[in-house]
Amino acid sequence: VARSDTVQVAGKKHSRSRVAKKTVSDVPDTDAPAMTDNATVDGRVAATGSSSETQAIKSYKQRLMEEMTFSAAFHEVSVRDKERGITLSGLDLMAQVEDGQLQIEFASEDTSVELSKLFRNPLIARTIQGTVTLQPHIPAALDNGADLQNPGIQNPGIQNAGNDALPFSLSQIHWKVVSDQLQLKTDHINTFTRMNVEVRPDDGVFVDVQSNYYDGQGKFATRYLPVGIMNPKLVDWLDMAIIDGYIPQGSFVLHGKLSDFPYRDDSGVFQVLFKPRDVSLRFLSDWPQLKRTSATVEFFNESLFVRDASSTTRAAKLTDGYAEILDLKKPHISISLGALANNVDVQDFVWNSPLDNTLGGPLRLFQFDGRSDLKLTLEVPL
């Protein structure tokens, strides 16, 4: 049956095209009496007949998912999950149900993405573009009429199909969410993501996500810090430390059960890897600024590593820098680096840093010539 009507989405009316549902004649059991096609909004299927029709009913539940077709365009869609702190607004998309799966094609501009439990402020996505496919699978236990919340209990609908509706809750379905490429571009970074996510009613959410990102603007980096899972003292330090810089490209990997994040026991992988350049930063607020800094930076599960760092500060050249924070929940930064500078510049650095409190006085008693090649090690609790 084909028809055209309207749907109300975020206060705007849009045409919905072609909704077709298969009739009872599509159920393969020819001995079963006719059933009314009665799939309601809350996801329940009503059927008439006796318990001998169980096989036909089971087939129909799967067929309802596989044979329904639907296609619609939506504009300025808003989605809110209050429990998880997720709000999306301004989405433009095309949704299509066919061959037992839901395909969503995004073509959005200026979309607000709010993840209040993760980021401090909403992110404005100038572009969201790509296709996401949702593939449902009805577990065998559900097809057999079992109660997934109470395993071992047979559903009364199977015992008395003539009087009861068979539960067909979307929350009991195993979902796969797949995208080969989803672009999200803001004013400060451009990302391309591949994802394969499984939502399992009895085992939570398993994610396999990989993103590549480009053209990152360092001065806005703190807007993208996942502060909801970070130690507040570490967040304060990063807010102070990062001044400017550029990230040509980087990668992000998340693999494992979401309930186990951030994988303290290494049951999954959370990795952010990038190589910033021309970075301006400071280790502590009253230390001289580091300029023209480059390095390899890696977040891995609950640790942070900075390798192969080089920089300049007050005429001193810093090389072979290494820094680590082994536990981001209890941040303590360990730093080692080499410093090459004229001795007068070493004196100048000391006098313009907190080292002046301990070394400044003795150094004022001497006048140094020549150059120094120093190896420095710092331990700084944050």
Secondary structure, DSSP 8 states (H G I E B T S, - for coil): ---EEEEEETTEEEEEEEEE---GGGSS-TTS------B-TTS-EE--S-GGGHHHHHHHHHHHHHH-EEEEEEEEEEEEETTTTEEEEEEEEEEEEETTEEEEEEEESSEEEEETTT-SS-EEESEEEEEEEEEEE--HHHHTTB-TTSTT-B-HHHHTTTTSEE---GGGSEEEEEEEEEEEE-SS-EEEEEEEEEEETTTEEEEEEEEEEEEEEGGGGGGG--GGGS-HHHHHHHHHHEEEEEEEEEEEEEEEEGGGTT-TTSSSEEEEEE--EEEEE-SSTTS--EEEEEEEEEEETTEEEEEEEEEEETTEEEEEEEEEES-TTS-EEEEEEEEEEEHHHHHHHHHTSTTIIIIIHHHTT----SEEEEEEEEEEE-
